[in-house]
């Protein structure tokens, strides 16, 4: 299929950065709930991750784009009761927070999960073989309200064939995937499950059913808007759609004129962008990125777009790590210019900088100054008065004087 538009790599980067909300950040005295909600609506999904080496990952993408916002705003949007709740938890791109507007577009996935489709084989098997346990756990939730798996567990030893989960935990996860319970809140990082009708607004639950094809088209539209320019694989990865579903729905969106084919310099695969696209002249931003930021979570796209190979080394043995345990890419001047291994040492009140690695093109003096500012802003946001630079590399020595 011939391309409707062609973009240079620099233009594609600008489209991607603008689509991801990297414009007009960090200049406002205070961030309001409406701004947080608008940004999440634009992104469509925040990936949740349990690692807390710096801060839980779902808080970082908003900081990267908005600056010094209060994490309480995200907590209220995700887990408060009543009108302030604008997000729900589900399997979007991995475990995710999603805007309430996408809840109807996820019902088909819940229905598939209830049939044992699109979920882990062991969970599907549990759903087939352990319906008595599942119904017993659901009855307890119905009777008692929001509960964590720990309060339901009946086991004292390991869970045998069902990973290291109790039967009750496994039942709750099956019910969650099937949409029969949802996350009402969290206790620490533990999910508290309740019935959807006690958590999701009735106006959302009572919407007419959306068939699978239309829901998948809706998710692809959201992905195309949030990515700016992307291959079919990039688009499908955003909400973890199956290849066959994604290709069929993308063809329908193309036929309807809702997306268009485009070429990107150096990309082998065809790319796609929204039918109406405005090319930014410049995206002037400096930001530290979560390893799970939607700008970079599809690693092959990150390599194509930024010539930046990124792998999280948390589960790599220490002696085999190249860059560090929890490394944040540093976005500056429309490219990813460095990576920084960071840790929040809360008991000591400091942000520890364990390693600074510049990319091949390096950081000029303005770029290094921008990194210093970004680190100071991050420390302030985290409530850490001090920054401790533990790295002895030349890049760190250039940074040291700027942090004093």
KEMAR-112083 format. One record per residue (C-alpha): x, y, z; residue in one letter. Coordinates in steps of 0.1 Angstrom, whole numbers, plus 5000, padded with zeros to 4 digits. Example, Ala and Ser with C-alpha at 12.3 -4.5 7.8 and 13.67 -1.06 7.14 Angstrom:
% KEMAR-112083
<node xx="5123" yy="4955" zz="5078" res="A"/>
<node xx="5137" yy="4989" zz="5071" res="S"/>
This chain:
% KEMAR-112083
<node xx="5000" yy="5000" zz="5000" res="X"/>
<node xx="5015" yy="5034" zz="4990" res="X"/>
<node xx="5023" yy="5058" zz="5018" res="X"/>
<node xx="5002" yy="5089" zz="5022" res="X"/>
<node xx="5030" yy="5108" zz="5040" res="X"/>
<node xx="5067" yy="5105" zz="5046" res="X"/>
<node xx="5086" yy="5117" zz="5076" res="X"/>
<node xx="5122" yy="5121" zz="5084" res="X"/>
<node xx="5134" yy="5104" zz="5116" res="X"/>
<node xx="5136" yy="5137" zz="5133" res="X"/>
<node xx="5100" yy="5145" zz="5123" res="X"/>
<node xx="5088" yy="5111" zz="5136" res="X"/>
<node xx="5105" yy="5117" zz="5169" res="X"/>
<node xx="5087" yy="5150" zz="5172" res="X"/>
<node xx="5053" yy="5134" zz="5163" res="X"/>
<node xx="5059" yy="5107" zz="5190" res="X"/>
<node xx="5070" yy="5132" zz="5217" res="X"/>
<node xx="5041" yy="5155" zz="5211" res="X"/>
<node xx="5016" yy="5126" zz="5210" res="X"/>
<node xx="5030" yy="5114" zz="5243" res="X"/>
<node xx="5024" yy="5148" zz="5260" res="X"/>
<node xx="5060" yy="5161" zz="5261" res="X"/>
<node xx="5051" yy="5197" zz="5256" res="X"/>
<node xx="5045" yy="5226" zz="5279" res="X"/>
<node xx="5057" yy="5209" zz="5311" res="X"/>
<node xx="5072" yy="5221" zz="5344" res="X"/>
<node xx="5063" yy="5258" zz="5341" res="X"/>
<node xx="5032" yy="5258" zz="5363" res="X"/>
<node xx="5030" yy="5266" zz="5400" res="X"/>
<node xx="5007" yy="5238" zz="5407" res="X"/>
<node xx="4991" yy="5209" zz="5389" res="X"/>
<node xx="4954" yy="5203" zz="5391" res="X"/>
<node xx="4934" yy="5171" zz="5389" res="X"/>
<node xx="4920" yy="5180" zz="5355" res="X"/>
<node xx="4955" yy="5183" zz="5341" res="X"/>
<node xx="4964" yy="5148" zz="5354" res="X"/>
<node xx="4932" yy="5134" zz="5340" res="X"/>
<node xx="4937" yy="5150" zz="5306" res="X"/>
<node xx="4972" yy="5136" zz="5303" res="X"/>
<node xx="4961" yy="5101" zz="5313" res="X"/>
<node xx="4933" yy="5103" zz="5288" res="X"/>
<node xx="4959" yy="5112" zz="5261" res="X"/>
<node xx="4982" yy="5084" zz="5271" res="X"/>
<node xx="4954" yy="5059" zz="5275" res="X"/>
<node xx="4973" yy="5037" zz="5300" res="X"/>
<node xx="4999" yy="5038" zz="5328" res="X"/>
<node xx="5018" yy="5006" zz="5334" res="X"/>
<node xx="5020" yy="4995" zz="5371" res="X"/>
<node xx="5051" yy="4979" zz="5384" res="X"/>
<node xx="5059" yy="4968" zz="5419" res="X"/>
<node xx="5096" yy="4978" zz="5419" res="X"/>
<node xx="5101" yy="5007" zz="5443" res="X"/>
<node xx="5138" yy="5014" zz="5440" res="X"/>
<node xx="5130" yy="5050" zz="5432" res="X"/>
<node xx="5092" yy="5054" zz="5432" res="X"/>
<node xx="5064" yy="5031" zz="5419" res="X"/>
<node xx="5067" yy="5033" zz="5382" res="X"/>
<node xx="5031" yy="5045" zz="5375" res="X"/>
<node xx="5039" yy="5078" zz="5392" res="X"/>
<node xx="5069" yy="5087" zz="5370" res="X"/>
<node xx="5053" yy="5092" zz="5335" res="X"/>
<node xx="5032" yy="5121" zz="5349" res="X"/>
<node xx="5063" yy="5136" zz="5366" res="X"/>
<node xx="5082" yy="5134" zz="5333" res="X"/>
<node xx="5056" yy="5153" zz="5315" res="X"/>
<node xx="5041" yy="5176" zz="5342" res="X"/>
<node xx="5068" yy="5182" zz="5367" res="X"/>
<node xx="5062" yy="5186" zz="5404" res="X"/>
<node xx="5027" yy="5173" zz="5407" res="X"/>
<node xx="5013" yy="5156" zz="5439" res="X"/>
<node xx="5012" yy="5118" zz="5437" res="X"/>
<node xx="4981" yy="5121" zz="5458" res="X"/>
<node xx="4963" yy="5133" zz="5426" res="X"/>
<node xx="4970" yy="5100" zz="5409" res="X"/>
<node xx="4960" yy="5080" zz="5440" res="X"/>
<node xx="4927" yy="5099" zz="5441" res="X"/>
<node xx="4921" yy="5093" zz="5404" res="X"/>
<node xx="4929" yy="5056" zz="5408" res="X"/>
<node xx="4916" yy="5045" zz="5442" res="X"/>
<node xx="4894" yy="5071" zz="5458" res="X"/>
<node xx="4857" yy="5066" zz="5463" res="X"/>
<node xx="4831" yy="5086" zz="5444" res="X"/>
<node xx="4835" yy="5112" zz="5417" res="X"/>
<node xx="4872" yy="5117" zz="5421" res="X"/>
<node xx="4879" yy="5082" zz="5408" res="X"/>
<node xx="4885" yy="5085" zz="5371" res="X"/>
<node xx="4907" yy="5054" zz="5365" res="X"/>
<node xx="4904" yy="5017" zz="5369" res="X"/>
<node xx="4929" yy="4988" zz="5370" res="X"/>
<node xx="4930" yy="4961" zz="5344" res="X"/>
<node xx="4953" yy="4943" zz="5320" res="X"/>
<node xx="4959" yy="4971" zz="5294" res="X"/>
<node xx="4996" yy="4970" zz="5287" res="X"/>
<node xx="5005" yy="4945" zz="5314" res="X"/>
<node xx="4989" yy="4955" zz="5347" res="X"/>
<node xx="4977" yy="4991" zz="5341" res="X"/>
<node xx="4957" yy="5021" zz="5352" res="X"/>
<node xx="4933" yy="5031" zz="5325" res="X"/>
<node xx="4909" yy="5060" zz="5320" res="X"/>
<node xx="4873" yy="5050" zz="5329" res="X"/>
<node xx="4863" yy="5059" zz="5294" res="X"/>
<node xx="4882" yy="5027" zz="5282" res="X"/>
<node xx="4863" yy="5004" zz="5306" res="X"/>
<node xx="4836" yy="4995" zz="5280" res="X"/>
<node xx="4865" yy="4987" zz="5255" res="X"/>
<node xx="4879" yy="4961" zz="5279" res="X"/>
<node xx="4848" yy="4941" zz="5285" res="X"/>
<node xx="4855" yy="4918" zz="5255" res="X"/>
<node xx="4889" yy="4910" zz="5270" res="X"/>
<node xx="4872" yy="4901" zz="5303" res="X"/>
<node xx="4847" yy="4879" zz="5285" res="X"/>
<node xx="4875" yy="4861" zz="5267" res="X"/>
<node xx="4893" yy="4856" zz="5300" res="X"/>
<node xx="4862" yy="4840" zz="5315" res="X"/>
<node xx="4864" yy="4815" zz="5287" res="X"/>
<node xx="4901" yy="4808" zz="5294" res="X"/>
<node xx="4913" yy="4828" zz="5264" res="X"/>
<node xx="4941" yy="4854" zz="5264" res="X"/>
<node xx="4953" yy="4845" zz="5299" res="X"/>
<node xx="4981" yy="4823" zz="5313" res="X"/>
<node xx="4975" yy="4786" zz="5307" res="X"/>
<node xx="4977" yy="4778" zz="5345" res="X"/>
<node xx="4951" yy="4805" zz="5352" res="X"/>
<node xx="4928" yy="4791" zz="5325" res="X"/>
<node xx="4932" yy="4756" zz="5339" res="X"/>
<node xx="4924" yy="4769" zz="5374" res="X"/>
<node xx="4893" yy="4785" zz="5360" res="X"/>
<node xx="4882" yy="4752" zz="5345" res="X"/>
<node xx="4890" yy="4731" zz="5375" res="X"/>
<node xx="4884" yy="4753" zz="5405" res="X"/>
<node xx="4850" yy="4769" zz="5400" res="X"/>
<node xx="4838" yy="4759" zz="5434" res="X"/>
<node xx="4867" yy="4778" zz="5450" res="X"/>
<node xx="4861" yy="4808" zz="5426" res="X"/>
<node xx="4824" yy="4810" zz="5436" res="X"/>
<node xx="4832" yy="4807" zz="5473" res="X"/>
<node xx="4857" yy="4835" zz="5471" res="X"/>
<node xx="4833" yy="4857" zz="5451" res="X"/>
<node xx="4806" yy="4851" zz="5477" res="X"/>
<node xx="4830" yy="4863" zz="5504" res="X"/>
<node xx="4837" yy="4895" zz="5484" res="X"/>
<node xx="4800" yy="4900" zz="5479" res="X"/>
<node xx="4793" yy="4897" zz="5516" res="X"/>
<node xx="4823" yy="4916" zz="5531" res="X"/>
<node xx="4834" yy="4942" zz="5505" res="X"/>
<node xx="4869" yy="4951" zz="5495" res="X"/>
<node xx="4893" yy="4924" zz="5505" res="X"/>
<node xx="4929" yy="4915" zz="5498" res="X"/>
<node xx="4941" yy="4880" zz="5491" res="X"/>
<node xx="4959" yy="4878" zz="5524" res="X"/>
<node xx="4927" yy="4881" zz="5544" res="X"/>
<node xx="4912" yy="4852" zz="5524" res="X"/>
<node xx="4941" yy="4828" zz="5524" res="X"/>
<node xx="4935" yy="4795" zz="5540" res="X"/>
<node xx="4969" yy="4780" zz="5533" res="X"/>
<node xx="4999" yy="4777" zz="5556" res="X"/>
<node xx="5023" yy="4761" zz="5532" res="X"/>
<node xx="5031" yy="4768" zz="5496" res="X"/>
<node xx="5003" yy="4766" zz="5471" res="X"/>
<node xx="5014" yy="4735" zz="5453" res="X"/>
<node xx="5006" yy="4734" zz="5415" res="X"/>
<node xx="4993" yy="4770" zz="5414" res="X"/>
<node xx="5026" yy="4789" zz="5415" res="X"/>
<node xx="5032" yy="4802" zz="5451" res="X"/>
<node xx="4997" yy="4816" zz="5454" res="X"/>
<node xx="4970" yy="4804" zz="5477" res="X"/>
<node xx="4939" yy="4791" zz="5460" res="X"/>
<node xx="4920" yy="4822" zz="5472" res="X"/>
<node xx="4946" yy="4845" zz="5456" res="X"/>
<node xx="4944" yy="4826" zz="5424" res="X"/>
<node xx="4906" yy="4828" zz="5425" res="X"/>
<node xx="4907" yy="4865" zz="5429" res="X"/>
<node xx="4931" yy="4869" zz="5400" res="X"/>
<node xx="4908" yy="4848" zz="5378" res="X"/>
<node xx="4878" yy="4869" zz="5389" res="X"/>
<node xx="4897" yy="4901" zz="5382" res="X"/>
<node xx="4907" yy="4889" zz="5347" res="X"/>
<node xx="4871" yy="4879" zz="5340" res="X"/>
<node xx="4858" yy="4913" zz="5352" res="X"/>
<node xx="4838" yy="4898" zz="5381" res="X"/>
<node xx="4858" yy="4918" zz="5406" res="X"/>
<node xx="4878" yy="4949" zz="5402" res="X"/>
<node xx="4904" yy="4968" zz="5423" res="X"/>
<node xx="4887" yy="4990" zz="5448" res="X"/>
<node xx="4919" yy="5003" zz="5464" res="X"/>
<node xx="4953" yy="4992" zz="5476" res="X"/>
<node xx="4967" yy="4985" zz="5511" res="X"/>
<node xx="5004" yy="4993" zz="5506" res="X"/>
<node xx="5008" yy="4977" zz="5472" res="X"/>
<node xx="4983" yy="4949" zz="5479" res="X"/>
<node xx="4952" yy="4950" zz="5457" res="X"/>
<node xx="4919" yy="4952" zz="5475" res="X"/>
<node xx="4891" yy="4936" zz="5454" res="X"/>
<node xx="4854" yy="4944" zz="5453" res="X"/>
<node xx="4825" yy="4940" zz="5430" res="X"/>
<node xx="4825" yy="4963" zz="5399" res="X"/>
<node xx="4791" yy="4978" zz="5408" res="X"/>
<node xx="4806" yy="4991" zz="5440" res="X"/>
<node xx="4836" yy="5006" zz="5423" res="X"/>
<node xx="4829" yy="5015" zz="5387" res="X"/>
<node xx="4805" yy="5044" zz="5381" res="X"/>
<node xx="4770" yy="5031" zz="5371" res="X"/>
<node xx="4770" yy="5054" zz="5341" res="X"/>
<node xx="4800" yy="5034" zz="5328" res="X"/>
<node xx="4788" yy="4999" zz="5338" res="X"/>
<node xx="4754" yy="5006" zz="5322" res="X"/>
<node xx="4767" yy="5016" zz="5288" res="X"/>
<node xx="4755" yy="4993" zz="5259" res="X"/>
<node xx="4779" yy="4964" zz="5251" res="X"/>
<node xx="4806" yy="4972" zz="5226" res="X"/>
<node xx="4813" yy="4943" zz="5203" res="X"/>
<node xx="4849" yy="4929" zz="5200" res="X"/>
<node xx="4857" yy="4945" zz="5167" res="X"/>
<node xx="4846" yy="4980" zz="5176" res="X"/>
<node xx="4863" yy="4977" zz="5210" res="X"/>
<node xx="4896" yy="4967" zz="5193" res="X"/>
<node xx="4892" yy="4995" zz="5168" res="X"/>
<node xx="4888" yy="5019" zz="5197" res="X"/>
<node xx="4919" yy="5007" zz="5213" res="X"/>
<node xx="4939" yy="5010" zz="5181" res="X"/>
<node xx="4926" yy="5045" zz="5177" res="X"/>
<node xx="4938" yy="5053" zz="5212" res="X"/>
<node xx="4972" yy="5038" zz="5205" res="X"/>
<node xx="4976" yy="5057" zz="5172" res="X"/>
<node xx="4968" yy="5089" zz="5189" res="X"/>
<node xx="4991" yy="5082" zz="5218" res="X"/>
<node xx="5020" yy="5071" zz="5197" res="X"/>
<node xx="5018" yy="5096" zz="5169" res="X"/>
<node xx="5035" yy="5074" zz="5144" res="X"/>
<node xx="5039" yy="5036" zz="5147" res="X"/>
<node xx="5041" yy="5003" zz="5130" res="X"/>
<node xx="5013" yy="4978" zz="5132" res="X"/>
<node xx="5033" yy="4959" zz="5158" res="X"/>
<node xx="5038" yy="4991" zz="5179" res="X"/>
<node xx="5001" yy="4998" zz="5177" res="X"/>
<node xx="4991" yy="4963" zz="5188" res="X"/>
<node xx="5016" yy="4962" zz="5216" res="X"/>
<node xx="5002" yy="4993" zz="5232" res="X"/>
<node xx="4972" yy="4974" zz="5245" res="X"/>
<node xx="4985" yy="4939" zz="5239" res="X"/>
<node xx="4962" yy="4930" zz="5211" res="X"/>
<node xx="4965" yy="4897" zz="5192" res="X"/>
<node xx="4982" yy="4900" zz="5158" res="X"/>
<node xx="4952" yy="4887" zz="5139" res="X"/>
<node xx="4928" yy="4910" zz="5157" res="X"/>
<node xx="4951" yy="4940" zz="5152" res="X"/>
<node xx="4957" yy="4935" zz="5115" res="X"/>
<node xx="4920" yy="4931" zz="5108" res="X"/>
<node xx="4910" yy="4962" zz="5128" res="X"/>
<node xx="4938" yy="4983" zz="5114" res="X"/>
<node xx="4927" yy="4974" zz="5078" res="X"/>
<node xx="4892" yy="4986" zz="5088" res="X"/>
<node xx="4905" yy="5019" zz="5102" res="X"/>
<node xx="4925" yy="5024" zz="5070" res="X"/>
<node xx="4894" yy="5018" zz="5049" res="X"/>
<node xx="4874" yy="5042" zz="5070" res="X"/>
<node xx="4901" yy="5069" zz="5066" res="X"/>
<node xx="4907" yy="5071" zz="5104" res="X"/>
<node xx="4944" yy="5063" zz="5101" res="X"/>
<node xx="4968" yy="5067" zz="5072" res="X"/>
<node xx="4999" yy="5049" zz="5059" res="X"/>
<node xx="5032" yy="5067" zz="5062" res="X"/>
<node xx="5069" yy="5061" zz="5057" res="X"/>
<node xx="5095" yy="5069" zz="5083" res="X"/>
<node xx="5132" yy="5073" zz="5073" res="X"/>
<node xx="5151" yy="5041" zz="5081" res="X"/>
<node xx="5121" yy="5020" zz="5091" res="X"/>
<node xx="5117" yy="4988" zz="5072" res="X"/>
<node xx="5080" yy="4983" zz="5080" res="X"/>
<node xx="5051" yy="5005" zz="5070" res="X"/>
<node xx="5041" yy="5030" zz="5096" res="X"/>
<node xx="5007" yy="5045" zz="5105" res="X"/>
<node xx="4995" yy="5078" zz="5120" res="X"/>
<node xx="4962" yy="5094" zz="5126" res="X"/>
<node xx="4944" yy="5108" zz="5096" res="X"/>
<node xx="4948" yy="5143" zz="5109" res="X"/>
<node xx="4983" yy="5150" zz="5120" res="X"/>
<node xx="5001" yy="5182" zz="5129" res="X"/>
<node xx="5039" yy="5181" zz="5127" res="X"/>
<node xx="5054" yy="5201" zz="5156" res="X"/>
<node xx="5083" yy="5224" zz="5147" res="X"/>
<node xx="5102" yy="5216" zz="5179" res="X"/>
<node xx="5097" yy="5197" zz="5211" res="X"/>
<node xx="5119" yy="5213" zz="5237" res="X"/>
<node xx="5120" yy="5190" zz="5267" res="X"/>
<node xx="5144" yy="5174" zz="5292" res="X"/>
<node xx="5130" yy="5145" zz="5312" res="X"/>
<node xx="5140" yy="5114" zz="5331" res="X"/>
<node xx="5119" yy="5085" zz="5319" res="X"/>
<node xx="5105" yy="5055" zz="5338" res="X"/>
<node xx="5117" yy="5022" zz="5324" res="X"/>
<node xx="5080" yy="5014" zz="5319" res="X"/>
<node xx="5071" yy="5048" zz="5302" res="X"/>
<node xx="5048" yy="5043" zz="5272" res="X"/>
<node xx="5072" yy="5064" zz="5251" res="X"/>
<node xx="5099" yy="5036" zz="5254" res="X"/>
<node xx="5083" yy="5004" zz="5266" res="X"/>
<node xx="5083" yy="4988" zz="5231" res="X"/>
<node xx="5120" yy="4983" zz="5230" res="X"/>
<node xx="5123" yy="4978" zz="5192" res="X"/>
<node xx="5104" yy="5010" zz="5185" res="X"/>
<node xx="5127" yy="5028" zz="5209" res="X"/>
<node xx="5157" yy="5016" zz="5189" res="X"/>
<node xx="5141" yy="5026" zz="5156" res="X"/>
<node xx="5130" yy="5060" zz="5169" res="X"/>
<node xx="5158" yy="5071" zz="5191" res="X"/>
<node xx="5187" yy="5047" zz="5181" res="X"/>
<node xx="5187" yy="5038" zz="5218" res="X"/>
<node xx="5190" yy="5002" zz="5229" res="X"/>
<node xx="5174" yy="4998" zz="5264" res="X"/>
<node xx="5171" yy="4967" zz="5286" res="X"/>
<node xx="5161" yy="4968" zz="5323" res="X"/>
<node xx="5187" yy="4949" zz="5343" res="X"/>
<node xx="5169" yy="4944" zz="5375" res="X"/>
<node xx="5168" yy="4906" zz="5370" res="X"/>
<node xx="5203" yy="4905" zz="5356" res="X"/>
<node xx="5230" yy="4892" zz="5380" res="X"/>
<node xx="5250" yy="4922" zz="5394" res="X"/>
<node xx="5283" yy="4912" zz="5378" res="X"/>
<node xx="5266" yy="4910" zz="5343" res="X"/>
<node xx="5249" yy="4944" zz="5344" res="X"/>
<node xx="5261" yy="4969" zz="5319" res="X"/>
<node xx="5244" yy="5001" zz="5332" res="X"/>
<node xx="5229" yy="4994" zz="5366" res="X"/>
<node xx="5200" yy="4981" zz="5386" res="X"/>
<node xx="5173" yy="5008" zz="5380" res="X"/>
<node xx="5183" yy="5029" zz="5351" res="X"/>
<node xx="5163" yy="5059" zz="5338" res="X"/>
<node xx="5168" yy="5071" zz="5302" res="X"/>
<node xx="5174" yy="5109" zz="5300" res="X"/>
<node xx="5154" yy="5126" zz="5272" res="X"/>
<node xx="5170" yy="5158" zz="5260" res="X"/>
<node xx="5169" yy="5178" zz="5228" res="X"/>
<node xx="5146" yy="5153" zz="5210" res="X"/>
<node xx="5169" yy="5124" zz="5217" res="X"/>
<node xx="5177" yy="5100" zz="5245" res="X"/>
<node xx="5211" yy="5114" zz="5254" res="X"/>
<node xx="5221" yy="5095" zz="5286" res="X"/>
<node xx="5210" yy="5069" zz="5312" res="X"/>
<node xx="5212" yy="5073" zz="5349" res="X"/>
<node xx="5212" yy="5046" zz="5376" res="X"/>
<node xx="5191" yy="5060" zz="5405" res="X"/>
<node xx="5179" yy="5050" zz="5439" res="X"/>
<node xx="5158" yy="5067" zz="5465" res="X"/>
<node xx="5175" yy="5062" zz="5499" res="X"/>
<node xx="5145" yy="5075" zz="5519" res="X"/>
<node xx="5159" yy="5067" zz="5554" res="X"/>
<node xx="5189" yy="5089" zz="5546" res="X"/>
<node xx="5169" yy="5116" zz="5528" res="X"/>
<node xx="5189" yy="5114" zz="5496" res="X"/>
<node xx="5187" yy="5106" zz="5459" res="X"/>
<node xx="5217" yy="5083" zz="5451" res="X"/>
<node xx="5231" yy="5086" zz="5416" res="X"/>
<node xx="5250" yy="5053" zz="5411" res="X"/>
<node xx="5260" yy="5057" zz="5375" res="X"/>
<node xx="5258" yy="5083" zz="5347" res="X"/>
<node xx="5263" yy="5070" zz="5311" res="X"/>
<node xx="5262" yy="5094" zz="5281" res="X"/>
<node xx="5251" yy="5081" zz="5248" res="X"/>
<node xx="5275" yy="5082" zz="5218" res="X"/>
<node xx="5266" yy="5118" zz="5209" res="X"/>
<node xx="5270" yy="5128" zz="5245" res="X"/>
<node xx="5257" yy="5158" zz="5264" res="X"/>
<node xx="5270" yy="5193" zz="5257" res="X"/>
<node xx="5272" yy="5218" zz="5286" res="X"/>
<node xx="5236" yy="5228" zz="5283" res="X"/>
<node xx="5225" yy="5191" zz="5282" res="X"/>
<node xx="5245" yy="5183" zz="5313" res="X"/>
<node xx="5231" yy="5213" zz="5331" res="X"/>
<node xx="5196" yy="5201" zz="5321" res="X"/>
<node xx="5204" yy="5167" zz="5336" res="X"/>
<node xx="5215" yy="5184" zz="5368" res="X"/>
<node xx="5182" yy="5204" zz="5369" res="X"/>
<node xx="5162" yy="5172" zz="5362" res="X"/>
<node xx="5179" yy="5153" zz="5391" res="X"/>
<node xx="5173" yy="5182" zz="5415" res="X"/>
<node xx="5136" yy="5184" zz="5404" res="X"/>
<node xx="5133" yy="5146" zz="5409" res="X"/>
<node xx="5149" yy="5148" zz="5443" res="X"/>
<node xx="5126" yy="5177" zz="5454" res="X"/>
<node xx="5095" yy="5158" zz="5441" res="X"/>
<node xx="5105" yy="5127" zz="5461" res="X"/>
<node xx="5111" yy="5148" zz="5492" res="X"/>
<node xx="5148" yy="5140" zz="5493" res="X"/>
<node xx="5169" yy="5170" zz="5504" res="X"/>
<node xx="5203" yy="5156" zz="5492" res="X"/>
<node xx="5217" yy="5142" zz="5460" res="X"/>
<node xx="5247" yy="5118" zz="5464" res="X"/>
<node xx="5268" yy="5112" zz="5433" res="X"/>
<node xx="5285" yy="5078" zz="5437" res="X"/>
<node xx="5297" yy="5074" zz="5401" res="X"/>
<node xx="5333" yy="5080" zz="5392" res="X"/>
<node xx="5329" yy="5081" zz="5355" res="X"/>
<node xx="5339" yy="5112" zz="5335" res="X"/>
<node xx="5303" yy="5120" zz="5328" res="X"/>
<node xx="5296" yy="5121" zz="5366" res="X"/>
<node xx="5326" yy="5144" zz="5372" res="X"/>
<node xx="5311" yy="5169" zz="5347" res="X"/>
<node xx="5278" yy="5166" zz="5365" res="X"/>
<node xx="5292" yy="5169" zz="5400" res="X"/>
<node xx="5299" yy="5207" zz="5399" res="X"/>
<node xx="5265" yy="5214" zz="5386" res="X"/>
<node xx="5248" yy="5196" zz="5415" res="X"/>
<node xx="5266" yy="5216" zz="5442" res="X"/>
